[in-house]
Amino acid sequence: MKLKLLFLLALILTIAFTIFPEIAQESLKIEAFGWQLETKQDIFVVIMLVLLFIGWFIQRLSNALVAGPGKIWQTLRTGGRQRREQHLQTALHDYIDMRQHNGQRTFKKARKLLPDWAQPLLGSLSLLPHQQGDVNMQNKPLEVAFTARIISDPEWKDIIDIGKRQAHLEAWLNVHPDAPLAQVRLLDIYLEEQSWQTALDLLNAMKNQPLRSQAWIIETKVFVLLALSQHATGSEASDYLQQAEKISPHHHDVVLARGQAHIQADNPQVAEKLWLNYLKKHDSLPIAQAALNLMKDEGLTAFRRIEKLKGSQALLWLHACLAHTGKLDGLAEETLKPLLESNPCPLFWQTWAEWMIQKEEHQQAHEAYEQALLLQNNRF
């Protein structure tokens, strides 16, 4: 602050002497302690300014000496550091706002402000994701991870090749094992590529994942295990299905897959019993639809087997559909109508529309289809 005032004073005096040169040329005579000094006013002012500057410099230097030898160089570089800090702040503003050049030029002016290990990070930070290079494991771990985080930004996934993103994320986990963000982003790629086994291995490696809940991890693991079971055969498919059942035995997709496995093993009665027991306690229309496909050929006989069962609304829908296949149209409609009022869903209205078409009541069928379409659109 003192130095700024000194320069301001010098500027004011320079302007004054320029406007009034006759004042600058006037003689000035000073006598003190037997000494006599005679000079022109402009020279005297210059000498005083130089003396003030020397005094300020000596004061800063003495403060640095008292603080320690390492403080001297820092004191001399104070002005330069402030400028580099300003450049760094401006570069970060440009990077955050995604302005022209993304702060690249200004980052270069701030390089000496940070330690040597941070210099490559500035270089990566100033590049957009699609401008980043390929994986280089010769770089330091922090640089490898930092570049991978930039290039794997989901906002840029449509521009950057999926193989390049995957390579960077795998390198990130190589240098920083169990990195939560790297795990989540790499898992998304494995799921997108349907690399089910590698996705399962990564899910099993996830521990204390702060970015995803345990419920999400279980749901995703069940999804992957069911996909593996569908692509496997024999005992291997059964093993995957058992793993999914062990993780979440009451998951509707697991129960559905178990029933389908029983049907493939020529045990339809076991599948029927499994699905009906599930529908007593859980409201799952996909399982109710699967049970209907299994039982509808038996018509009235199948309805008589389940007519006394009570449970979810999905089970009531199954009652109605089996009653209809058994030619009990009045009972079927009486069962389905309360469902349309209490818990309308697209499947219930679509079922009603199909029945109205069979009765050639086309206006009611049209209205039912419209209602089903409206409910379907509202879901999205």
C-alpha positions in Angstrom: 0.0 0.0 0.0 2.8 2.4 0.9 4.5 1.7 -2.4 1.3 2.5 -4.3 1.0 5.8 -2.5 4.7 6.6 -3.4 4.1 5.9 -7.1 0.9 8.0 -7.0 2.8 10.9 -5.4 5.5 10.6 -8.0 2.9 10.6 -10.8 1.1 13.7 -9.4 4.4 15.6 -9.1 5.5 14.6 -12.6 2.2 15.9 -14.1 2.6 19.1 -12.0 6.2 19.8 -13.2 5.1 19.1 -16.8 2.3 21.6 -16.7 4.3 24.2 -14.7 8.0 23.8 -15.8 9.0 27.1 -14.3 8.3 25.8 -10.9 10.5 22.8 -11.5 13.4 25.1 -12.5 13.3 27.3 -9.5 16.2 27.1 -7.1 15.8 25.5 -3.7 18.2 26.3 -0.8 18.3 24.2 2.4 20.6 24.9 5.4 20.8 22.6 8.4 23.5 21.7 11.0 26.1 23.8 9.2 25.3 22.1 5.9 24.0 24.0 2.9 22.2 22.4 -0.1 21.2 24.3 -3.2 19.5 22.6 -6.1 16.5 22.8 -8.4 13.1 21.8 -7.1 12.5 18.9 -9.6 15.9 17.3 -8.7 15.1 17.6 -5.0 11.7 15.9 -5.5 13.3 13.1 -7.4 15.9 12.6 -4.7 13.2 12.5 -2.0 11.2 10.0 -3.9 14.3 7.8 -4.4 15.0 8.0 -0.6 11.5 7.1 0.2 11.7 4.0 -2.1 15.0 3.0 -0.6 13.5 3.3 2.9 10.5 1.2 1.9 12.7 -1.5 0.4 15.1 -1.6 3.4 12.0 -2.0 5.7 10.7 -4.9 3.7 14.1 -6.5 3.5 14.7 -6.2 7.3 11.3 -7.7 8.0 12.2 -10.6 5.7 15.5 -11.1 7.5 13.9 -11.2 10.8 11.3 -13.7 9.6 14.0 -16.0 8.1 16.2 -16.5 5.0 13.4 -18.2 3.1 11.2 -15.1 3.5 13.5 -12.8 1.5 12.8 -14.3 -1.9 9.1 -14.5 -1.2 9.1 -10.8 -0.2 10.9 -9.9 -3.5 8.4 -11.9 -5.5 5.2 -10.6 -3.8 4.0 -8.6 -6.7 4.6 -11.4 -9.2 2.8 -13.9 -7.0 -0.2 -11.6 -6.8 -0.4 -11.3 -10.5 -0.1 -15.1 -11.0 -2.9 -15.6 -8.4 -5.1 -13.2 -10.4 -4.3 -15.2 -13.6 -5.2 -18.5 -11.8 -8.5 -17.0 -10.6 -9.3 -15.7 -14.0 -8.4 -19.1 -15.6 -10.7 -20.9 -13.2 -13.5 -18.5 -14.0 -13.1 -19.2 -17.7 -12.9 -23.0 -17.1 -16.0 -23.0 -14.9 -18.0 -20.8 -17.3 -16.7 -22.7 -20.4 -15.5 -19.5 -22.1 -13.4 -19.2 -25.2 -10.1 -21.3 -25.0 -11.4 -22.8 -21.7 -8.8 -20.8 -19.7 -5.9 -22.4 -21.5 -3.9 -19.2 -22.1 -4.4 -17.8 -18.7 -3.5 -21.1 -17.0 0.0 -20.9 -18.6 0.6 -17.5 -16.8 -0.2 -19.1 -13.5 2.0 -22.2 -13.7 4.8 -21.0 -11.4 2.2 -20.3 -8.6 1.8 -24.1 -8.0 4.3 -26.8 -7.1 5.8 -28.9 -9.9 3.6 -31.9 -9.3 0.5 -29.8 -10.0 1.7 -28.4 -13.3 0.4 -31.4 -15.4 -3.0 -31.0 -13.7 -3.3 -27.5 -15.0 -2.5 -28.8 -18.4 -5.3 -31.4 -18.2 -7.7 -28.9 -16.6 -7.4 -26.5 -19.5 -8.3 -29.1 -22.1 -11.9 -30.2 -22.9 -12.7 -33.9 -22.5 -12.5 -34.7 -26.2 -9.1 -33.0 -26.4 -7.5 -35.3 -23.8 -4.9 -37.8 -25.0 -4.8 -41.6 -24.6 -3.9 -43.3 -21.3 -0.3 -42.8 -20.3 0.6 -45.0 -17.3 4.0 -43.2 -17.2 2.3 -40.2 -15.7 1.9 -39.8 -12.0 -1.2 -41.5 -10.4 -2.8 -38.2 -9.6 -2.5 -37.0 -13.2 -3.9 -40.4 -14.5 -6.9 -40.1 -12.2 -7.5 -36.4 -12.9 -7.5 -36.9 -16.7 -9.8 -39.9 -16.4 -12.3 -37.9 -14.4 -12.4 -35.2 -17.0 -12.6 -37.6 -20.0 -15.3 -39.8 -18.4 -17.7 -36.9 -17.8 -21.1 -38.3 -18.7 -22.1 -35.1 -20.5 -19.4 -35.9 -23.2 -20.1 -39.6 -23.6 -21.8 -39.1 -27.0 -18.6 -37.5 -28.4 -15.9 -39.5 -26.9 -15.4 -43.1 -27.9 -16.6 -45.6 -25.3 -13.4 -47.6 -25.5 -11.3 -44.6 -24.7 -13.5 -43.7 -21.7 -13.3 -47.3 -20.5 -9.5 -47.4 -20.8 -9.1 -44.2 -18.8 -11.5 -45.4 -16.1 -9.7 -48.7 -15.8 -6.4 -46.9 -15.5 -7.9 -44.7 -12.8 -8.9 -47.7 -10.8 -5.5 -49.2 -11.4 -3.8 -46.2 -9.7 -6.6 -45.4 -7.2 -8.2 -48.7 -6.3 -11.8 -48.5 -4.9 -12.2 -44.9 -6.2 -16.0 -44.4 -5.8 -16.6 -42.2 -8.8 -14.4 -44.4 -11.1 -16.4 -47.5 -10.1 -19.7 -45.9 -10.8 -18.7 -44.5 -14.2 -17.0 -47.7 -15.2 -20.0 -49.8 -14.2 -22.3 -47.6 -16.4 -20.0 -48.5 -19.3 -20.0 -52.2 -18.6 -23.8 -52.2 -18.4 -24.1 -50.2 -21.6 -21.8 -52.8 -23.4 -23.7 -55.7 -21.7 -20.4 -56.9 -20.3 -22.2 -58.8 -17.5 -19.4 -60.7 -15.9 -17.1 -57.7 -15.6 -20.0 -55.7 -14.3 -20.6 -58.4 -11.6 -17.0 -58.4 -10.7 -17.0 -54.7 -10.2 -20.2 -54.8 -8.2 -18.7 -57.4 -5.9 -15.6 -55.1 -5.4 -17.7 -52.1 -4.4 -17.4 -51.5 -0.7 -18.6 -48.5 1.3 -19.8 -46.9 -2.0 -20.8 -43.3 -1.0 -22.3 -42.4 -4.4 -24.8 -45.3 -4.5 -27.0 -46.8 -1.9 -26.8 -50.4 -0.8 -30.3 -50.9 -2.2 -29.2 -49.6 -5.6 -26.2 -52.0 -5.6 -28.4 -55.0 -4.7 -30.9 -54.0 -7.5 -28.2 -53.7 -10.1 -26.5 -56.9 -9.0 -29.8 -58.8 -9.3 -30.3 -57.4 -12.8 -26.8 -58.4 -13.8 -27.1 -61.9 -12.4 -30.4 -62.5 -14.2 -28.9 -61.3 -17.4 -26.0 -63.8 -16.9 -28.5 -66.6 -16.2 -30.3 -65.8 -19.4 -27.1 -66.0 -21.4 -25.9 -69.2 -19.7 -27.1 -72.8 -19.9 -27.5 -75.8 -17.6 -26.0 -75.6 -14.1 -24.2 -72.3 -14.8 -27.5 -70.6 -15.4 -28.9 -72.2 -12.3 -26.0 -71.0 -10.3 -26.5 -67.4 -11.3 -30.2 -67.6 -10.5 -29.4 -69.0 -7.1 -27.0 -66.1 -6.4 -29.7 -63.7 -7.3 -32.2 -65.5 -5.1 -29.8 -65.4 -2.2 -29.3 -61.7 -2.5 -33.0 -60.8 -2.9 -35.3 -63.8 -2.6 -38.5 -61.7 -2.9 -37.5 -59.6 -5.9 -40.2 -59.9 -8.5 -37.7 -60.4 -11.3 -36.0 -63.2 -9.4 -39.4 -64.9 -8.7 -40.4 -64.5 -12.3 -37.1 -66.1 -13.5 -37.4 -68.9 -11.0 -40.8 -69.8 -12.3 -39.7 -69.7 -15.9 -36.8 -72.0 -15.0 -39.3 -74.5 -13.6 -41.3 -74.3 -16.8 -38.2 -75.0 -18.8 -37.5 -78.0 -16.6 -41.0 -79.3 -17.3 -42.3 -78.4 -13.8 -45.2 -76.0 -14.6 -47.1 -76.9 -11.4 -44.1 -75.8 -9.3 -44.0 -72.5 -11.3 -47.7 -71.9 -10.8 -47.5 -72.5 -7.0 -44.5 -70.2 -6.7 -46.1 -67.4 -8.6 -49.5 -67.7 -6.8 -47.9 -67.7 -3.4 -46.0 -64.6 -4.4 -49.1 -62.8 -5.6 -50.8 -63.4 -2.2 -48.4 -61.0 -0.6 -46.9 -58.9 -3.5 -48.6 -56.8 -6.2 -46.7 -57.7 -9.4 -48.5 -57.5 -12.7 -45.6 -59.1 -14.7 -45.9 -62.2 -12.5 -49.7 -62.2 -12.8 -49.3 -62.0 -16.6 -46.9 -64.9 -16.6 -49.3 -66.9 -14.5 -52.1 -66.1 -16.8 -50.1 -67.3 -19.8 -49.3 -70.5 -18.0 -52.9 -71.2 -16.8 -55.3 -69.8 -19.4 -55.5 -72.9 -21.5 -57.2 -74.7 -18.6 -59.9 -72.1 -18.5 -62.6 -72.7 -15.9 -60.5 -75.5 -14.2 -57.7 -73.0 -13.5 -60.1 -70.5 -12.2 -61.6 -73.0 -9.7 -58.2 -73.7 -8.4 -57.5 -70.0 -7.4 -61.0 -68.6 -6.9 -60.7 -68.7 -3.1 -57.2 -67.2 -3.0 -57.0 -63.7 -1.6 -54.1 -61.3 -1.9 -52.9 -58.4 -4.1 -54.8 -56.5 -6.8 -52.6 -58.3 -9.4 -54.1 -61.6 -8.1 -57.6 -60.2 -8.5 -56.8 -59.2 -12.1 -55.7 -62.8 -12.6 -59.0 -64.0 -11.1 -60.9 -61.8 -13.5 -58.9 -63.0 -16.6 -59.3 -66.7 -15.7 -63.0 -66.2 -15.1 -63.3 -64.7 -18.5 -61.4 -67.5 -20.2 -63.7 -69.9 -18.4 -66.8 -68.2 -20.0 -67.8 -66.6 -16.7 -68.1 -63.1 -18.3 -70.4 -61.6 -15.6 -68.1 -62.7 -12.8 -65.1 -61.5 -14.7 -66.5 -58.0 -15.2 -67.7 -57.8 -11.6 -64.1 -58.6 -10.5 -62.4 -56.2 -12.8 -64.7 -53.1 -12.4 -63.7 -52.3 -8.8 -60.0 -52.5 -9.9 -60.7 -49.9 -12.6 -62.1 -47.5 -10.0 -59.8 -48.2 -7.0 -56.4 -48.7 -8.8 -56.6 -47.8 -12.5 -53.6 -48.8 -14.5 -53.1 -49.3 -18.3 -53.2 -53.1 -18.2 -56.6 -53.1 -16.4 -58.2 -50.7 -18.9 -56.6 -52.6 -21.9 -58.1 -55.8 -20.6 -61.5 -54.2 -20.3 -61.2 -52.8 -23.8 -60.4 -56.2 -25.2 -63.5 -57.7 -23.5 -65.7 -54.9 -24.9 -64.4 -55.6 -28.4 -65.4 -59.2 -28.0 -68.9 -58.1 -27.0 -68.9 -55.7 -30.0 -69.4 -52.7 -27.7 -67.0 -50.6 -29.7 -67.7 -47.2 -28.1 -66.8 -48.5 -24.6 -63.8 -50.3 -26.1 -62.6 -47.0 -27.6 -63.0 -45.1 -24.4 -61.2 -47.8 -22.5 -58.2 -47.8 -24.9 -58.1 -44.0 -24.6 -58.0 -44.3 -20.8 -55.2 -46.9 -21.0 -53.2 -44.6 -23.3 -53.7 -41.6 -21.0 -52.5 -43.5 -17.9 -49.5 -44.9 -19.9 -48.5 -41.4 -21.0 -48.9 -40.0 -17.4 -46.3 -42.5 -16.3 -43.7 -40.9 -18.5 
